[in-house]
Amino acid sequence: MKDHSKINSLQKEKCTLAGSPESYPDESLKIGIALQTKGKQPVTGMRSHPENGTAGWYIWAGEYSEDPDFFKPIHIGHVPDVWPALMPYLALAPGYRFIIDNEGYEDIWHEPVITKK
């Protein structure tokens, strides 16, 4: 999924569905992603405030882990190659979460505690 106009259209659709402002992250920013969990279900993403070169996203599949090495940094520009199903959700604003699975389940909601300082 590298067609930027298609990706932007899907992202806008998800933002509208969730009532989220559109907050498109720059492709040079990094996200925290647990690539070792790819293939597990469900897939969960949560976005905090962007800072220090990150877009604020933390994404994993299956069970969350407190292991300090659970998340690895990856540039958003590489996400379409390694986990394309995530792309429609990456324009959700800070404070939003999503859960999806490979059977079509999808839930997107705002959780203000994520962005509480």
C-alpha angles and dihedrals in degrees: 000000000000099000099116095199091052092046092049090049092052091046092051089049092053092047091051091047091052097039089241125148110245108258107175111193120220113254090235092062120095132233129200107244132173097217091172088069096056110128094035122106140273109025114217129192132180129181124211126177114306112247142154095016095315130116090219096247124138114183133179141151128228117357122008117236131207089210107130089226095050094103123051123194117247130171113248088234089069097049095087088059099045105031111004095172088073096061099085090060103047096089093061109119125252110284094041128115135189138194122194136166137193092258094065100267113147132172124172123180144157116250109182094192088074091068098036111120 
